[in-house]
Amino acid sequence: MAQFTTLTSRLMPLPVNDIDTDQLIPARFLKATDKKGMGDNLFADWRYNPDGSPKADFVLNDPTFKGAQILLAGDNFGCGSSREHAPWALTGYGFRAVISTSFADIFRNNALKNGLLPVIVDAEVQRSLFDLTEEAPAATVSIDLASQSLTLPDGRKVTFPIDPFSKTCLLNGVDELGYILRFENQIAAFEKQDGLIAS
């Protein structure tokens, strides 16, 4: 899993509430078991015309926001069915974080396990960030995971919640298995001490 410590980036605005996982990655793409190329299918039904050409009025196709690594979304992001392909598609496109007022629990857990940071802010901060993308689309915000803070262009800092285990994994760039393997020597010593395995 990719390590996450700090990130400074422009925002890509998508002011739509209740974006579900079927919009993030439509079901027809769920047969894939490899993350490679998944970003090409992110928001496929909103992003492309029936002939496969990009829709000029969709934000992912707007050159103004090209290269932004933070998606600024509406409320209740990632609702709907459980599919790990959703954070695969978001990270495959290039996003490292999503800012919203709320996330569906399953999506949030899948995101954290795949190196995508869900940042929860209140409605006032969300509105000010959407305003910012209209008034100064080149402006950047900074995320510091260690301090769990989001720094706005005016210097104001807001904090966001994250559980300690997920925070540790992201800061070290390890998934759950990788975290456990860091204690391989201690586990082996404990097993040997208690006679759980033959010496």
CORFENJO-V849189 format. One record per residue. N is the residue number from 0. NEAR is the number of other C-alpha atoms within 8 Angstrom. Layout:
# CORFENJO-V849189
n=N near=NEAR
n=N near=NEAR
This chain:
# CORFENJO-V849189
n=0 near=9
n=1 near=8
n=2 near=10
n=3 near=11
n=4 near=9
n=5 near=8
n=6 near=8
n=7 near=8
n=8 near=10
n=9 near=14
n=10 near=15
n=11 near=13
n=12 near=10
n=13 near=9
n=14 near=8
n=15 near=8
n=16 near=9
n=17 near=10
n=18 near=12
n=19 near=11
n=20 near=14
n=21 near=9
n=22 near=12
n=23 near=14
n=24 near=15
n=25 near=12
n=26 near=6
n=27 near=5
n=28 near=8
n=29 near=9
n=30 near=5
n=31 near=6
n=32 near=5
n=33 near=5
n=34 near=10
n=35 near=6
n=36 near=7
n=37 near=13
n=38 near=13
n=39 near=9
n=40 near=10
n=41 near=14
n=42 near=10
n=43 near=12
n=44 near=8
n=45 near=8
n=46 near=12
n=47 near=11
n=48 near=9
n=49 near=5
n=50 near=5
n=51 near=6
n=52 near=7
n=53 near=8
n=54 near=10
n=55 near=6
n=56 near=6
n=57 near=9
n=58 near=9
n=59 near=9
n=60 near=11
n=61 near=10
n=62 near=6
n=63 near=5
n=64 near=12
n=65 near=8
n=66 near=6
n=67 near=12
n=68 near=12
n=69 near=13
n=70 near=13
n=71 near=15
n=72 near=13
n=73 near=13
n=74 near=11
n=75 near=13
n=76 near=14
n=77 near=13
n=78 near=12
n=79 near=8
n=80 near=7
n=81 near=7
n=82 near=8
n=83 near=9
n=84 near=10
n=85 near=12
n=86 near=12
n=87 near=12
n=88 near=16
n=89 near=14
n=90 near=12
n=91 near=13
n=92 near=10
n=93 near=10
n=94 near=13
n=95 near=11
n=96 near=11
n=97 near=13
n=98 near=13
n=99 near=16
n=100 near=12
n=101 near=9
n=102 near=14
n=103 near=11
n=104 near=6
n=105 near=7
n=106 near=15
n=107 near=11
n=108 near=8
n=109 near=11
n=110 near=13
n=111 near=12
n=112 near=11
n=113 near=11
n=114 near=14
n=115 near=14
n=116 near=9
n=117 near=12
n=118 near=10
n=119 near=11
n=120 near=13
n=121 near=7
n=122 near=7
n=123 near=6
n=124 near=8
n=125 near=13
n=126 near=8
n=127 near=8
n=128 near=9
n=129 near=11
n=130 near=8
n=131 near=10
n=132 near=13
n=133 near=7
n=134 near=6
n=135 near=7
n=136 near=11
n=137 near=6
n=138 near=10
n=139 near=10
n=140 near=12
n=141 near=11
n=142 near=11
n=143 near=11
n=144 near=11
n=145 near=8
n=146 near=6
n=147 near=11
n=148 near=12
n=149 near=12
n=150 near=11
n=151 near=10
n=152 near=8
n=153 near=4
n=154 near=6
n=155 near=7
n=156 near=8
n=157 near=8
n=158 near=9
n=159 near=10
n=160 near=7
n=161 near=7
n=162 near=6
n=163 near=6
n=164 near=6
n=165 near=10
n=166 near=11
n=167 near=8
n=168 near=12
n=169 near=16
n=170 near=11
n=171 near=8
n=172 near=11
n=173 near=12
n=174 near=11
n=175 near=8
n=176 near=7
n=177 near=8
n=178 near=10
n=179 near=8
n=180 near=7
n=181 near=7
n=182 near=8
n=183 near=8
n=184 near=7
n=185 near=7
n=186 near=8
n=187 near=8
n=188 near=8
n=189 near=8
n=190 near=10
n=191 near=11
n=192 near=7
n=193 near=6
n=194 near=7
n=195 near=7
n=196 near=6
n=197 near=5
n=198 near=3
